[in-house]
């Protein structure tokens, strides 16, 4: 009997303790809900401003002209007239190839021309004689026509000899290899005594005109379309594009500014990019053909909307912000510029001046979350 009374008393005590726990849990939940409802978020009021962005594009540097010099005749090099890295003027002698066989060939060709001229004179006399005899009816028309044909053959042989003389003269001139442009001498792999020919795969040297440098870089198709929409055509885009800068491989800025000169009309199928060429003057010779760097293109936006990336979130590749609408969070999709910086977006559509958006903590907010806001300083 005593044991039954004790169990009954313990059961009543546990029920009483449970009744005390329930109000405590309800009170705790109410406190958490009130704390969540009174959570404040930083906001920013949208206003337009002027923004300048700099886009960087990997670039390769080439001389205004890079000309590979190949021999036009075969022979042994008898003289190398320049040094590697030497500055050249157009027409300056680079190499001399053995001239003896070509001088002999020219002499032979000249002699053949003189011989052909004598043959023409002889044929002309023969034809004139036959003409007089034919007029006196001493010879037949067949003999006269034969003399005329012999004269034509002699004239053709003279023309052929003269053409061979021109070829021999040109071949002799090709033994003196000259620079086709102003520039700088490249590597000289062939020395005196080396046998060279027009069929060789390697050039005698390369002449680079470095007075101006061509800097090639690529731009995405989307960026090109953005330029075309802004300026209506490639020609207008080239004229309107600002001066560009060149960041060298050591991360220093090249002192001279350049300008974009051409935009390719073909988009590479493999990369989806279009090629551009900028021109930089090179008065100090600091830039060299074959170098690399980065082209920096500034883009100025007037009356644009700039927001921090911390104020946005993405859903299925679309970017959203939370607007403060009557004290509640309302999500709104926005379109941003592809030229946006790492920490900021330039908004193209979806926001306008005067809108208030949450600038931080958007990951903790849900649709229609009550907002107690504080303005960003």
C-alpha positions as CSV (number, residue, x, y, z in Angstrom):
1,X,0.0,0.0,0.0
2,X,2.8,2.4,0.9
3,X,4.6,1.7,-2.4
4,X,1.4,2.5,-4.4
5,X,0.9,5.8,-2.7
6,X,4.5,6.8,-3.4
7,X,4.2,6.0,-7.2
8,X,0.9,8.0,-7.3
9,X,2.6,11.0,-5.7
10,X,5.6,10.9,-8.2
11,X,3.2,10.7,-11.1
12,X,1.4,13.9,-10.1
13,X,4.8,15.7,-9.5
14,X,6.0,14.9,-13.1
15,X,2.7,16.2,-14.6
16,X,3.1,19.4,-12.6
17,X,6.7,19.8,-13.8
18,X,5.6,19.3,-17.4
19,X,3.0,22.1,-17.0
20,X,5.8,24.4,-15.8
21,X,8.2,23.6,-18.8
22,X,5.6,24.3,-21.6
23,X,5.2,28.0,-20.7
24,X,8.9,28.5,-20.4
25,X,9.5,27.1,-23.9
26,X,6.7,29.2,-25.4
27,X,8.1,32.3,-23.7
28,X,11.6,31.4,-25.2
29,X,10.2,31.0,-28.7
30,X,8.4,34.3,-28.4
31,X,11.6,36.0,-27.4
32,X,13.5,34.5,-30.4
33,X,10.7,35.6,-32.8
34,X,10.6,39.1,-31.4
35,X,14.4,39.2,-31.8
36,X,14.2,38.1,-35.4
37,X,11.4,40.6,-36.2
38,X,13.4,43.4,-34.8
39,X,16.6,42.5,-36.6
40,X,17.9,45.6,-38.5
41,X,19.6,45.6,-41.9
42,X,21.8,48.1,-43.7
43,X,20.2,49.7,-46.7
44,X,21.3,52.1,-49.4
45,X,19.2,54.6,-51.4
46,X,19.9,54.3,-55.1
47,X,21.4,57.3,-56.8
48,X,23.1,57.8,-60.1
49,X,26.8,58.7,-60.4
50,X,29.7,58.7,-62.9
51,X,31.8,55.6,-62.9
52,X,35.1,54.8,-64.7
53,X,36.2,51.2,-65.1
54,X,39.4,49.8,-66.6
55,X,39.3,46.5,-68.5
56,X,42.4,44.4,-68.9
57,X,43.1,42.2,-72.0
58,X,46.1,39.9,-72.5
59,X,48.1,41.1,-75.5
60,X,51.0,40.2,-77.7
61,X,53.4,42.8,-79.1
62,X,54.6,42.9,-82.7
63,X,56.6,45.3,-84.8
64,X,55.0,47.5,-87.3
65,X,56.5,45.2,-89.9
66,X,58.3,41.9,-89.2
67,X,60.0,40.9,-92.5
68,X,61.8,37.6,-92.9
69,X,64.7,37.9,-95.3
70,X,65.3,34.9,-97.6
71,X,68.0,34.7,-100.3
72,X,66.7,34.8,-103.9
73,X,69.7,33.0,-105.4
74,X,71.9,30.1,-104.2
75,X,75.5,30.5,-103.2
76,X,78.0,31.0,-100.4
77,X,77.8,34.0,-98.2
78,X,81.0,36.1,-98.7
79,X,80.1,39.0,-96.4
80,X,77.8,39.8,-93.4
81,X,77.4,43.5,-93.3
82,X,75.3,44.0,-90.1
83,X,75.2,42.9,-86.5
84,X,72.3,41.6,-84.4
85,X,70.2,44.4,-82.9
86,X,71.6,47.0,-85.3
87,X,69.3,49.7,-86.5
88,X,68.9,49.8,-90.3
89,X,67.8,52.2,-93.0
90,X,65.8,51.0,-96.0
91,X,68.2,49.8,-98.7
92,X,71.1,49.1,-96.4
93,X,73.2,46.1,-97.3
94,X,72.8,43.0,-95.1
95,X,74.6,40.2,-96.9
96,X,76.7,39.6,-100.0
97,X,76.5,36.2,-101.7
98,X,79.3,34.9,-104.0
99,X,79.0,37.0,-107.2
100,X,81.5,35.3,-109.5
101,X,79.1,32.8,-111.2
102,X,76.4,35.4,-111.6
103,X,78.9,37.9,-113.1
104,X,79.9,35.3,-115.6
105,X,76.3,34.5,-116.4
106,X,75.6,38.1,-117.0
107,X,78.6,38.4,-119.4
108,X,77.4,35.4,-121.3
109,X,73.9,36.8,-121.5
110,X,75.2,40.1,-122.8
111,X,77.3,38.4,-125.4
112,X,74.3,36.4,-126.6
113,X,72.4,39.7,-126.9
114,X,75.1,41.2,-129.1
115,X,75.2,38.0,-131.2
116,X,71.4,38.1,-131.6
117,X,71.6,41.8,-132.7
118,X,74.2,40.8,-135.4
119,X,71.9,38.0,-136.6
120,X,69.0,40.5,-136.9
121,X,71.1,42.9,-138.9
122,X,72.2,40.1,-141.3
123,X,68.6,38.9,-141.7
124,X,67.5,42.4,-142.4
125,X,70.1,42.8,-145.1
126,X,69.1,39.5,-146.6
127,X,65.4,40.4,-146.6
128,X,66.1,43.9,-148.2
129,X,68.2,42.2,-151.0
130,X,65.5,39.6,-151.7
131,X,62.9,42.4,-151.8
132,X,64.8,44.3,-154.5
133,X,65.3,41.1,-156.5
134,X,61.7,40.2,-156.2
135,X,60.7,43.6,-157.5
136,X,62.9,42.9,-160.6
137,X,61.3,39.5,-160.9
138,X,64.7,37.8,-160.4
139,X,63.6,35.7,-157.3
140,X,60.3,34.0,-156.5
141,X,57.9,35.1,-153.7
142,X,58.9,31.9,-151.9
143,X,62.5,33.1,-151.5
144,X,61.2,36.5,-150.4
145,X,58.9,35.0,-147.8
146,X,61.8,32.7,-146.5
147,X,64.0,35.8,-146.0
148,X,61.1,37.6,-144.1
149,X,60.7,34.5,-141.9
150,X,64.4,34.4,-141.2
151,X,64.3,38.1,-140.1
152,X,61.4,37.4,-137.7
153,X,63.3,34.5,-136.2
154,X,66.4,36.6,-135.7
155,X,64.3,39.3,-134.0
156,X,62.6,36.7,-131.7
157,X,66.0,35.3,-130.8
158,X,67.2,38.8,-129.9
159,X,64.2,39.4,-127.6
160,X,64.9,36.0,-125.9
161,X,68.5,36.9,-125.4
162,X,67.6,40.3,-123.9
163,X,65.2,38.6,-121.5
164,X,67.9,36.2,-120.4
165,X,70.2,39.2,-119.9
166,X,67.6,40.9,-117.6
167,X,67.4,37.6,-115.6
168,X,71.2,37.4,-115.3
169,X,71.3,41.1,-114.3
170,X,68.7,40.6,-111.6
171,X,70.4,37.4,-110.3
172,X,73.6,39.4,-109.9
173,X,71.8,42.1,-108.0
174,X,70.2,39.5,-105.7
175,X,73.7,38.5,-104.5
176,X,73.6,41.8,-102.6
177,X,70.8,41.4,-100.0
178,X,69.4,44.7,-98.9
179,X,67.0,45.7,-96.1
180,X,63.4,46.3,-97.5
181,X,62.5,48.7,-94.7
182,X,63.8,50.6,-91.7
183,X,64.1,48.5,-88.6
184,X,66.2,46.4,-86.3
185,X,68.2,43.3,-87.3
186,X,67.1,40.1,-85.6
187,X,69.1,36.9,-85.1
188,X,71.9,36.1,-87.7
189,X,72.0,32.3,-87.9
190,X,74.1,32.2,-91.1
191,X,77.8,33.3,-91.1
192,X,80.4,33.9,-93.8
193,X,80.9,30.7,-95.8
194,X,77.4,29.3,-95.2
195,X,75.6,27.9,-98.3
196,X,72.2,29.4,-98.7
197,X,69.4,29.0,-101.3
198,X,65.8,30.2,-101.9
199,X,64.5,26.8,-100.9
200,X,65.8,26.9,-97.3
201,X,63.2,27.0,-94.6
202,X,65.0,29.3,-92.2
203,X,65.4,33.0,-93.1
204,X,68.8,34.8,-93.2
205,X,67.4,37.2,-90.6
206,X,64.3,39.2,-89.6
207,X,63.9,42.9,-89.9
208,X,61.5,44.5,-87.4
209,X,60.3,48.0,-87.8
210,X,59.8,49.0,-84.2
211,X,59.1,52.7,-84.7
212,X,55.5,51.9,-84.0
213,X,54.3,48.7,-82.3
214,X,51.2,46.7,-83.1
215,X,49.6,45.3,-79.9
216,X,47.1,42.5,-80.6
217,X,44.4,41.4,-78.1
218,X,41.1,39.7,-78.0
219,X,37.6,40.8,-76.8
220,X,34.6,38.6,-76.0
221,X,31.7,38.6,-78.4
222,X,29.4,40.0,-75.6
223,X,31.8,43.0,-75.1
224,X,31.9,43.6,-78.8
225,X,28.1,43.6,-79.0
226,X,27.9,46.0,-76.1
227,X,30.3,48.4,-78.0
228,X,28.2,48.1,-81.2
229,X,25.0,48.9,-79.4
230,X,26.6,51.9,-77.7
231,X,28.3,53.3,-80.9
232,X,26.1,51.8,-83.6
233,X,29.0,50.6,-85.8
234,X,32.6,49.3,-85.7
235,X,33.9,52.5,-87.4
236,X,32.2,54.8,-84.8
237,X,33.3,52.5,-82.0
238,X,37.0,52.8,-83.1
239,X,36.7,56.6,-83.3
240,X,35.0,57.0,-79.9
241,X,37.2,54.6,-78.0
242,X,39.4,56.4,-75.5
243,X,43.2,56.2,-75.5
244,X,44.5,52.8,-74.1
245,X,47.4,52.0,-72.0
246,X,49.9,49.1,-72.0
247,X,50.9,47.2,-68.9
248,X,54.2,45.5,-69.5
249,X,55.2,42.0,-68.4
250,X,56.9,43.5,-65.2
251,X,53.5,45.1,-64.3
252,X,54.7,48.6,-65.0
253,X,52.7,51.0,-67.3
254,X,54.2,52.0,-70.6
255,X,54.7,55.7,-70.8
256,X,53.1,56.2,-74.2
257,X,49.4,55.8,-74.7
258,X,48.0,54.1,-77.8
259,X,44.8,53.9,-79.7
260,X,42.7,51.0,-81.1
261,X,43.2,51.0,-84.9
262,X,41.3,47.9,-86.1
263,X,38.6,45.5,-85.0
264,X,38.4,42.2,-86.8
265,X,35.1,41.5,-88.5
266,X,35.4,37.7,-87.8
267,X,34.6,36.0,-84.5
268,X,36.8,33.0,-83.8
269,X,34.7,29.9,-83.7
270,X,36.8,28.1,-81.1
271,X,37.1,31.0,-78.6
272,X,34.1,33.2,-79.4
273,X,36.4,36.2,-79.3
274,X,37.2,39.0,-81.8
275,X,40.8,40.3,-82.4
276,X,41.7,44.0,-82.0
277,X,44.9,45.9,-82.8
278,X,46.2,48.9,-80.9
279,X,49.1,51.1,-82.1
280,X,51.7,52.5,-79.7
281,X,54.7,54.7,-80.6
282,X,58.1,53.4,-79.6
283,X,60.5,56.4,-79.6
284,X,62.8,54.9,-76.9
285,X,62.8,51.4,-78.4
286,X,61.5,49.9,-75.1
287,X,59.0,47.7,-76.8
288,X,60.3,44.7,-78.8
289,X,58.5,42.5,-81.3
290,X,57.5,39.2,-79.7
291,X,56.8,40.7,-76.2
292,X,53.7,40.4,-74.2
293,X,51.6,42.5,-71.8
294,X,48.0,43.7,-71.0
295,X,46.0,46.3,-72.8
296,X,44.1,48.5,-70.4
297,X,40.9,50.1,-71.8
298,X,39.0,52.7,-69.6
299,X,35.2,52.8,-69.9
300,X,33.3,55.8,-68.6
301,X,29.7,55.5,-67.5
302,X,27.7,58.7,-67.0
303,X,24.6,58.7,-64.7
304,X,24.9,55.0,-64.0
305,X,23.7,53.0,-60.9
306,X,26.5,51.2,-58.9
307,X,25.7,48.8,-56.1
308,X,27.9,46.5,-54.0
309,X,27.9,42.8,-54.9
310,X,27.1,42.1,-51.2
311,X,23.6,43.5,-51.9
312,X,22.8,40.8,-54.5
313,X,22.1,37.1,-54.6
314,X,21.7,34.7,-57.6
315,X,19.0,32.2,-58.4
316,X,19.4,30.1,-61.6
317,X,22.0,32.5,-63.1
318,X,19.8,35.5,-62.5
319,X,20.8,38.3,-60.1
320,X,18.4,39.7,-57.6
321,X,18.3,42.4,-54.9
322,X,15.9,43.0,-52.0
323,X,14.0,46.2,-52.2
324,X,12.5,47.8,-49.1
325,X,8.8,48.2,-50.1
326,X,6.6,49.5,-47.3
327,X,8.9,48.0,-44.6
328,X,9.1,44.5,-46.2
329,X,11.7,42.8,-48.3
330,X,10.7,42.3,-51.9
331,X,13.0,40.5,-54.3
332,X,13.7,42.2,-57.7
333,X,15.7,40.9,-60.7
334,X,18.4,43.2,-62.1
335,X,20.6,43.2,-65.2
336,X,24.3,44.2,-64.7
337,X,27.0,45.3,-67.0
338,X,29.6,42.6,-68.0
339,X,32.3,45.2,-67.2
340,X,31.4,45.3,-63.5
341,X,34.2,45.3,-61.0
342,X,35.0,42.5,-58.4
343,X,33.2,44.2,-55.6
344,X,30.6,46.3,-57.4
345,X,28.0,45.9,-60.1
346,X,27.0,48.5,-62.7
347,X,23.2,48.1,-63.0
348,X,21.8,48.3,-66.5
349,X,18.1,47.7,-65.6
350,X,15.9,46.7,-62.6
351,X,16.7,49.7,-60.3
352,X,16.2,53.4,-60.5
353,X,17.2,56.4,-58.5
354,X,15.3,56.6,-55.2
355,X,14.9,52.8,-54.7
356,X,16.0,51.5,-51.3
357,X,17.8,48.1,-51.2
358,X,19.3,46.0,-48.5
359,X,23.1,46.2,-48.9
360,X,24.2,43.5,-46.5
361,X,22.9,40.2,-45.0
362,X,20.6,39.4,-47.9
363,X,21.4,35.7,-47.3
364,X,19.4,35.8,-44.1
365,X,16.4,37.5,-45.6
366,X,13.3,35.9,-47.1
367,X,10.5,37.3,-49.2
368,X,8.3,39.7,-47.2
369,X,10.7,39.7,-44.2
370,X,9.8,42.8,-42.1
371,X,12.7,45.3,-42.3
372,X,13.9,47.6,-39.6
373,X,16.6,49.3,-41.6
374,X,19.5,51.5,-40.9
375,X,21.1,53.6,-43.6
376,X,24.7,52.9,-44.6
377,X,27.2,55.6,-43.7
